[in-house]
């Protein structure tokens, strides 16, 4: 009697599995689909954009191999596998509640062409703005620009270079075309910067290459309060000359130099006179930078300019100004987005 009961149960389970095997609705994938892969980029120049057309692949759901032979890829995709497809996945047939049977199955690989937005070299952000220093010479050739659609246009300067576009030395103590020289003036002012040679202009009462040799005879010269006592050359008579930042004869007159009378700032910046031969450059509204380099602010580059991404497009109009343009919500996200999950087979 017990053996007969086991025999009946075995027959019932066999019949049930046969029905479940042919039921497409009960098949479920148990292995995550393969991540999409991108290959064969082909650039297409449009303005500052260099979009690429790429092949993106994904897989259909895992199922019994005999039934998988009839599965087609979604519209717009091409099936790259033949016959029953690849036999390298598993699917689960539920039996009792949470219990189930895991079986080896097949799936197909589907491929489609997508357009991936990319900025051309030397441009950054959703609107592909020029990197500081210009697209042809990003970061003045002395650094790397965080370019690309996801970049923020920031320059990472090399060695001793600094500034928004790596256009100057990062310290007043550095000089030379590579900003590799270091000033050694003890009691003087160094000629620093890219155009500097590291030479010292000694303060009153000192001489020497490094302005480290005192001149006690200077007390009798009575130079201007903004002047200094210097020795033009070793052994020559001491004379009065104006301090750096002033101009005049050094004894009777020393007037402050206003660097803002010259074009020392970017065209989009204001020059503020802060002292004798000293100034500060400040970019005007709608521009950002250090005053020597001022870049137009494009609000669309950050958070799409506050525009609703599902109904409008942010369009750059002028520095600090944008306008919105309506779009078809059904088209949002269709370009440049690769699938991140398995492609479902079309309904039969």
Number of C-alpha atoms within 10 A of each C-alpha: 6 6 8 9 9 11 11 11 12 12 10 11 12 12 12 12 15 10 10 16 15 13 13 12 7 13 20 16 19 14 13 13 18 14 15 16 14 16 11 10 13 13 17 15 13 10 9 18 22 19 19 19 19 20 17 20 25 25 23 26 27 30 26 22 17 13 15 22 16 12 21 19 21 17 9 9 17 15 19 12 14 10 12 18 22 17 15 11 19 21 22 20 19 16 13 8 6 6 10 12 11 14 14 14 24 22 25 25 22 21 21 18 17 17 19 17 19 24 26 23 18 24 28 28 22 21 21 25 26 24 30 26 22 15 18 13 15 24 28 22 16 22 20 19 27 19 24 24 20 14 17 19 25 17 23 18 23 16 13 18 26 20 20 24 31 24 21 24 23 18 15 14 19 26 27 17 15 17 24 16 18 17 20 18 20 17 20 22 20 23 20 22 24 18 13 16 17 21 18 21 21 26 22 24 20 23 23 20 15 20 21 17 14 14 16 10 10 19 11 8 13 14 22 19 13 21 26 23 29 23 20 13 10 9 7 9 9 17 17 22 26 26 25 18 16 19 18 18 16 22 19 15 16 20 16 17 17 17 20 18 9 8 9 16 22 19 14 20 22 17 21 15 16 12 13 16 15 14 16 18 21 21 22 16 12 16 19 18 21 18 23 22 23 24 22 19 19 23 22 23 21 13 12 17 19 12 17 13 16 14 15 17 19 21 19 18 13 13 15 14 15 15 15 17 10 12 13 9 11 9 10 13 11 10 11 16 12 22 13 13 15 20 19 15 17 11 7 6
